[in-house]
Amino acid sequence: MADPHPQWEWLRDEFAARLASVFEKMAGERPSIGAWIDADPTPEALYWRQPFSPIQGELWTAALEPMWTRAATQILHAAGTDDADRETLESTYWEATGQALGGVAQAMTGRTGREVTPSGGQKGGPPPSGVAWSAVELKFTGGAMTIHLAADVALLDALAPELRGTESREAGEAVGGSKTFDLLLDVEMPVSISFGRANVPLKEVLKLTTGSIVELNRSIAEPVELMVNNCVVARGEVVVIEGNFGVRIQQVVSRQERLRTVN
């Protein structure tokens, strides 16, 4: 039977891709992603409840202990730790899933046309009855893990395409309705990526030599900025494609923010 909420498929795939990217960043290996199946976790699973702001609804994740410990062990092994206790393993698992949920929030921002952020979140029991679960398997060198995902109807409704922000609709209508816009489509624009900025005294600049390190104002977990003609238009994560660097777009900034970033 067809899913009454097509955005559920989008949400599941987005979460799996974000989790795989986080695993790649933390463990040095991108796991393969299996197909989603309808499956309920057992009561013994480790549950996380994640609301988002400002949209309504919640997202739940769940994984059995052999699954999340296997993934956490792989991550810690890549960091040179092979004798972690249960508390460390659980903390590592929460860090990975938390980053993935943060990436999902960024994807929600692009989908809804307004800034969406994780709001709180807590470990606990399963969601209310009637919420449908799906499960996906991520395979990596050290094994595989299965993680379950569920979303309530309020969240799925908030992600419906027809509920996107008025600003996004108006921008699209303005472009689509322009008779002269087609004349600009072949104009080439300079595109650059900003990894961060730093203010350095001139005396320190004069000391720079081969091998010197300049610390930037952005942490490794923060998205990089994609700039067109010196204006920030999007943010994303750095990826490697056939030996070349690239950026996977995670968020398209609003028109007001683009105006603020013009140099």
Backbone hydrogen bonds in HBPLUS format (Angstrom, degrees):
<---DONOR---> <-ACCEPTOR-->    atom                        ^
c    i                          cat <-CA-CA->   ^        H-A-AA   ^      H-
h    n   atom  resd res      DA  || num        DHA   H-A  angle D-A-AA Bond
n    s   type  num  typ     dist DA aas  dist angle  dist       angle   num
A0008-TRP N   A0005-HIS O   2.91 MM   3  5.61 164.8  1.94 123.3 128.4     1
A0009-GLU N   A0006-PRO O   3.21 MM   3  5.81 135.9  2.42 113.0 121.0     2
A0011-LEU N   A0007-GLN O   2.90 MM   4  6.10 159.0  1.95 146.5 152.1     3
A0012-ARG N   A0008-TRP O   2.95 MM   4  6.14 161.8  1.99 151.3 155.3     4
A0013-ASP N   A0009-GLU O   3.06 MM   4  6.21 170.1  2.07 151.5 154.2     5
A0014-GLU N   A0010-TRP O   2.92 MM   4  6.03 154.8  1.99 147.8 155.5     6
A0015-PHE N   A0011-LEU O   3.01 MM   4  6.17 160.8  2.05 148.0 152.5     7
A0016-ALA N   A0012-ARG O   3.01 MM   4  6.26 166.3  2.03 153.9 157.4     8
A0017-ALA N   A0013-ASP O   2.98 MM   4  6.11 162.6  2.01 147.9 152.7     9
A0018-ARG N   A0014-GLU O   2.96 MM   4  6.11 157.9  2.00 148.5 154.7    10
A0019-LEU N   A0015-PHE O   2.87 MM   4  6.06 160.8  1.91 152.8 158.2    11
A0020-ALA N   A0016-ALA O   2.94 MM   4  6.11 157.6  2.00 146.8 153.0    12
A0021-SER N   A0017-ALA O   2.99 MM   4  6.19 150.7  2.08 142.5 150.4    13
A0022-VAL N   A0018-ARG O   2.93 MM   4  6.21 156.1  1.99 149.7 155.9    14
A0023-PHE N   A0019-LEU O   2.92 MM   4  6.14 161.0  1.96 149.6 154.9    15
A0024-GLU N   A0020-ALA O   2.93 MM   4  6.13 152.4  2.00 142.3 150.1    16
A0025-LYS N   A0021-SER O   2.98 MM   4  6.22 152.3  2.05 144.6 151.8    17
A0026-MET N   A0022-VAL O   2.89 MM   4  6.12 155.0  1.95 152.6 159.4    18
A0027-ALA N   A0023-PHE O   2.70 MM   4  5.52 157.1  1.76 150.5 156.6    19
A0028-GLY N   A0024-GLU O   2.87 MM   4  4.79 131.8  2.10 121.8 129.6    20
A0032-SER N   A0139-LYS O   2.94 MM 107  5.22 142.1  2.08 148.2 150.6    21
A0139-LYS N   A0032-SER O   3.00 MM 107  5.22 155.9  2.06 143.9 150.6    22
A0034-GLY N   A0137-GLU O   2.87 MM 103  5.17 159.1  1.91 162.8 167.2    23
A0037-ILE N   A0135-ALA O   2.95 MM  98  5.38 154.5  2.01 149.3 157.7    24
A0135-ALA N   A0037-ILE O   2.75 MM  98  5.38 154.2  1.82 154.6 163.6    25
A0045-ALA N   A0042-THR O   3.05 MM   3  5.67 169.1  2.07 123.6 126.4    26
A0046-LEU N   A0063-ALA O   2.81 MM  17  5.35 176.0  1.82 143.2 142.9    27
A0063-ALA N   A0046-LEU O   3.20 MM  17  5.35 139.9  2.37 125.6 136.8    28
A0124-GLY N   A0047-TYR O   3.36 MM  77  5.54 156.6  2.42 118.0 123.4    29
A0048-TRP N   A0061-THR O   2.91 MM  13  5.22 145.3  2.04 149.2 149.5    30
A0061-THR N   A0048-TRP O   2.98 MM  13  5.22 152.6  2.06 141.8 150.4    31
A0049-ARG N   A0122-GLN O   2.90 MM  73  5.45 172.8  1.91 156.5 158.5    32
A0122-GLN N   A0049-ARG O   3.00 MM  73  5.45 151.8  2.08 146.2 155.0    33
A0050-GLN N   A0059-LEU O   2.69 MM   9  5.04 162.1  1.72 163.1 167.4    34
A0059-LEU N   A0050-GLN O   2.85 MM   9  5.04 158.6  1.90 134.0 140.9    35
A0119-SER N   A0051-PRO O   3.01 MM  68  5.43 177.7  2.01 129.7 129.8    36
A0053-SER N   A0117-THR O   2.86 MM  64  5.42 164.4  1.88 161.6 167.0    37
A0117-THR N   A0053-SER O   2.89 MM  64  5.42 160.5  1.93 156.3 162.4    38
A0152-ASP N   A0058-GLU O   3.27 MM  94  5.99 158.9  2.31 158.9 163.5    39
A0060-TRP N   A0150-ALA O   2.76 MM  90  5.05 165.4  1.78 153.6 155.6    40
A0150-ALA N   A0060-TRP O   2.96 MM  90  5.05 148.5  2.07 142.8 145.1    41
A0062-ALA N   A0148-HIS O   3.07 MM  86  4.98 141.6  2.22 132.3 132.8    42
A0148-HIS N   A0062-ALA O   2.79 MM  86  4.98 177.7  1.79 161.8 161.9    43
A0067-MET N   A0064-LEU O   2.93 MM   3  5.38 131.8  2.17 111.0 124.4    44
A0068-TRP N   A0064-LEU O   3.11 MM   4  6.47 162.1  2.14 162.1 166.0    45
A0069-THR N   A0065-GLU O   2.97 MM   4  5.84 160.8  2.01 154.3 159.8    46
A0070-ARG N   A0066-PRO O   3.34 MM   4  6.04 142.9  2.49 120.1 128.8    47
A0071-ALA N   A0067-MET O   3.17 MM   4  6.52 159.4  2.22 150.5 155.1    48
A0072-ALA N   A0068-TRP O   2.98 MM   4  6.07 164.1  2.01 143.7 148.8    49
A0073-THR N   A0069-THR O   2.81 MM   4  5.84 152.9  1.88 142.4 150.1    50
A0074-GLN N   A0070-ARG O   3.14 MM   4  6.33 153.8  2.21 141.9 148.0    51
A0075-ILE N   A0071-ALA O   3.11 MM   4  6.43 154.8  2.17 148.6 155.2    52
A0076-LEU N   A0072-ALA O   2.91 MM   4  6.14 167.3  1.93 155.2 158.3    53
A0077-HIS N   A0073-THR O   2.83 MM   4  5.92 150.2  1.92 145.1 153.8    54
A0078-ALA N   A0074-GLN O   3.18 MM   4  6.39 151.2  2.27 139.9 146.3    55
A0079-ALA N   A0076-LEU O   2.98 MM   3  4.91 129.7  2.24  92.9 107.4    56
A0081-THR N   A0076-LEU O   2.81 MM   5  5.10 166.6  1.83 146.2 142.1    57
A0080-GLY N   A0077-HIS O   2.99 MM   3  5.00 159.9  2.03 103.7 109.6    58
A0089-LEU N   A0085-ASP O   3.03 MM   4  6.32 158.8  2.08 153.5 160.1    59
A0090-GLU N   A0086-ARG O   2.88 MM   4  6.10 163.4  1.91 154.2 158.1    60
A0091-SER N   A0087-GLU O   2.96 MM   4  6.13 159.1  2.00 144.9 151.0    61
A0092-THR N   A0088-THR O   2.95 MM   4  6.12 152.6  2.02 145.2 152.4    62
A0093-TYR N   A0089-LEU O   2.97 MM   4  6.25 155.5  2.03 148.1 154.8    63
A0094-TRP N   A0090-GLU O   2.94 MM   4  6.21 161.4  1.98 152.7 157.3    64
A0095-GLU N   A0091-SER O   2.98 MM   4  6.16 148.5  2.08 141.1 149.8    65
A0096-ALA N   A0092-THR O   3.07 MM   4  6.35 157.5  2.12 148.1 152.9    66
A0097-THR N   A0093-TYR O   3.00 MM   4  6.28 173.2  2.00 159.3 160.3    67
A0098-GLY N   A0094-TRP O   2.78 MM   4  5.70 149.9  1.86 141.1 150.6    68
A0099-GLN N   A0095-GLU O   3.04 MM   4  6.20 154.5  2.11 143.2 148.8    69
A0100-ALA N   A0096-ALA O   3.07 MM   4  6.35 153.5  2.14 144.2 152.0    70
A0101-LEU N   A0097-THR O   2.88 MM   4  6.14 156.4  1.93 149.7 155.4    71
A0102-GLY N   A0098-GLY O   2.95 MM   4  6.17 145.5  2.07 140.6 150.5    72
A0103-GLY N   A0099-GLN O   2.97 MM   4  6.29 147.5  2.08 143.6 151.9    73
A0104-VAL N   A0100-ALA O   2.94 MM   4  6.30 146.5  2.06 143.7 153.5    74
A0105-ALA N   A0101-LEU O   2.97 MM   4  6.25 151.0  2.05 142.9 150.0    75
A0106-GLN N   A0102-GLY O   3.14 MM   4  6.50 148.2  2.25 140.4 148.4    76
A0107-ALA N   A0103-GLY O   3.01 MM   4  6.35 150.6  2.09 144.4 152.5    77
A0108-MET N   A0104-VAL O   2.83 MM   4  6.16 148.9  1.92 148.4 157.9    78
A0109-THR N   A0105-ALA O   2.98 MM   4  6.29 143.2  2.12 141.5 151.3    79
A0110-GLY N   A0106-GLN O   3.22 MM   4  6.64 154.0  2.29 146.1 151.0    80
A0111-ARG N   A0107-ALA O   2.99 MM   4  6.26 146.5  2.10 143.4 153.5    81
A0112-THR N   A0108-MET O   2.81 MM   4  5.92 160.2  1.85 155.9 159.5    82
A0113-GLY N   A0109-THR O   2.91 MM   4  5.61 141.5  2.06 142.2 150.8    83
A0165-GLY N   A0112-THR O   2.63 MM  53  5.87 161.3  1.66 154.5 158.8    84
A0134-SER N   A0149-LEU O   2.95 MM  15  5.43 152.4  2.03 152.4 161.4    85
A0149-LEU N   A0134-SER O   2.80 MM  15  5.43 157.0  1.85 157.2 163.4    86
A0136-VAL N   A0147-ILE O   3.09 MM  11  5.75 155.4  2.16 150.3 156.3    87
A0147-ILE N   A0136-VAL O   3.04 MM  11  5.75 158.1  2.09 163.0 164.8    88
A0138-LEU N   A0145-MET O   2.86 MM   7  5.44 164.8  1.88 162.4 165.4    89
A0145-MET N   A0138-LEU O   2.94 MM   7  5.44 153.7  2.01 147.3 155.3    90
A0140-PHE N   A0143-GLY O   2.81 MM   3  5.41 172.7  1.82 154.8 157.3    91
A0143-GLY N   A0140-PHE O   3.02 MM   3  5.41 164.3  2.05 117.2 121.5    92
A0156-LEU N   A0152-ASP O   3.28 MM   4  6.64 165.2  2.30 152.8 156.8    93
A0157-ASP N   A0153-VAL O   2.84 MM   4  6.01 158.4  1.89 155.0 161.0    94
A0158-ALA N   A0154-ALA O   3.05 MM   4  6.20 146.8  2.16 137.6 146.4    95
A0159-LEU N   A0155-LEU O   3.18 MM   4  6.48 128.3  2.46 140.2 153.0    96
A0159-LEU N   A0156-LEU O   3.18 MM   3  5.21 139.5  2.36  95.8 107.1    97
A0160-ALA N   A0157-ASP O   3.15 MM   3  5.21 164.1  2.18 105.7 110.0    98
A0163-LEU N   A0160-ALA O   2.94 MM   3  5.57 163.5  1.97 122.2 127.7    99
A0164-ARG N   A0161-PRO O   3.29 MM   3  5.70 157.8  2.34 119.8 118.1   100
A0169-ARG N   A0165-GLY O   3.24 MM   4  6.61 160.0  2.28 151.0 156.3   101
A0170-GLU N   A0166-THR O   2.90 MM   4  6.08 166.4  1.92 155.6 159.2   102
A0171-ALA N   A0167-GLU O   2.96 MM   4  6.13 156.1  2.02 146.8 153.5   103
A0172-GLY N   A0168-SER O   3.01 MM   4  6.18 159.8  2.05 146.5 151.8   104
A0173-GLU N   A0169-ARG O   2.88 MM   4  6.11 157.3  1.93 151.2 157.8   105
A0174-ALA N   A0170-GLU O   2.89 MM   4  6.03 151.7  1.97 144.2 151.9   106
A0175-VAL N   A0171-ALA O   3.08 MM   4  6.32 158.4  2.13 148.2 152.9   107
A0176-GLY N   A0172-GLY O   2.87 MM   4  5.97 170.7  1.88 152.1 155.2   108
A0177-GLY N   A0173-GLU O   2.88 MM   4  5.76 142.8  2.02 138.6 147.5   109
A0178-SER N   A0175-VAL O   3.19 MM   3  5.39 161.2  2.23 107.4 113.2   110
A0183-LEU N   A0180-THR O   3.09 MM   3  5.63 146.5  2.21 112.1 121.1   111
A0184-LEU N   A0181-PHE O   2.90 MM   3  5.51 156.8  1.95 119.5 126.5   112
A0185-LEU N   A0182-ASP O   3.37 MM   3  5.36 156.5  2.43 100.8 107.2   113
A0187-VAL N   A0184-LEU O   3.07 MM   3  5.42 165.3  2.10 115.7 119.9   114
A0229-ASN N   A0190-PRO O   2.91 MM  39  5.37 160.9  1.94 157.1 161.9   115
A0192-SER N   A0227-MET O   2.85 MM  35  5.17 160.6  1.89 149.5 155.9   116
A0227-MET N   A0192-SER O   2.76 MM  35  5.17 178.1  1.76 163.7 163.7   117
A0194-SER N   A0225-GLU O   2.81 MM  31  5.05 164.4  1.83 150.2 155.6   118
A0225-GLU N   A0194-SER O   3.13 MM  31  5.05 169.5  2.14 145.3 145.0   119
A0217-ASN N   A0197-ARG O   2.91 MM  20  5.61 132.6  2.14 144.2 157.7   120
A0204-GLU N   A0201-PRO O   2.91 MM   3  5.34 133.3  2.14 108.3 121.0   121
A0205-VAL N   A0201-PRO O   3.06 MM   4  6.47 150.0  2.15 149.0 158.4   122
A0206-LEU N   A0202-LEU O   2.99 MM   4  6.27 155.2  2.06 153.2 158.7   123
A0207-LYS N   A0204-GLU O   3.08 MM   3  5.10 141.4  2.24  96.1 107.6   124
A0208-LEU N   A0205-VAL O   3.12 MM   3  5.38 161.8  2.15 109.0 114.7   125
A0212-SER N   A0209-THR O   2.97 MM   3  5.51 163.6  2.00 140.1 140.2   126
A0222-GLU N   A0219-SER O   3.19 MM   3  5.48 152.0  2.27 106.9 114.8   127
A0224-VAL N   A0236-GLY O   2.85 MM  12  5.54 144.7  1.97 165.4 163.0   128
A0236-GLY N   A0224-VAL O   3.02 MM  12  5.54 153.7  2.09 147.4 155.5   129
A0226-LEU N   A0234-ALA O   2.83 MM   8  5.20 176.2  1.83 146.8 147.9   130
A0233-VAL N   A0226-LEU O   2.99 MM   7  6.08 167.8  2.00 165.3 167.7   131
A0228-VAL N   A0231-CYS O   2.85 MM   3  5.22 158.2  1.90 148.7 145.5   132
A0231-CYS N   A0228-VAL O   3.06 MM   3  5.22 146.9  2.17 103.9 113.9   133
A0253-VAL N   A0233-VAL O   3.13 MM  20  5.55 148.1  2.23 118.5 127.5   134
A0235-ARG N   A0251-GLN O   2.80 MM  16  5.20 153.3  1.87 151.8 158.5   135
A0250-GLN N   A0235-ARG O   2.84 MM  15  5.88 170.6  1.85 146.3 148.8   136
A0251-GLN N   A0235-ARG O   3.03 MM  16  5.20 149.4  2.13 153.7 149.0   137
A0237-GLU N   A0248-ARG O   3.07 MM  11  5.34 145.9  2.19 142.8 144.4   138
A0248-ARG N   A0237-GLU O   2.85 MM  11  5.34 160.0  1.89 160.1 160.8   139
A0239-VAL N   A0246-GLY O   2.90 MM   7  5.11 165.3  1.92 131.0 134.5   140
A0246-GLY N   A0239-VAL O   2.77 MM   7  5.11 143.8  1.90 153.2 150.6   141
A0241-ILE N   A0244-ASN O   2.70 MM   3  5.15 165.7  1.72 159.7 160.5   142
A0244-ASN N   A0241-ILE O   2.97 MM   3  5.15 162.2  2.00 111.8 117.5   143
A0258-ARG N   A0254-SER O   2.98 MM   4  6.25 153.7  2.05 149.9 157.6   144
A0259-LEU N   A0255-ARG O   3.13 MM   4  6.39 154.8  2.20 146.8 152.5   145
A0260-ARG N   A0256-GLN O   3.13 MM   4  6.46 145.4  2.26 140.8 150.2   146
A0261-THR N   A0257-GLU O   3.12 MM   4  6.38 137.4  2.31 144.5 154.9   147
A0261-THR N   A0258-ARG O   3.22 MM   3  5.30 132.1  2.46  95.7 108.0   148
A0262-VAL N   A0259-LEU O   3.46 MM   3  5.49 162.9  2.50 100.8 105.7   149
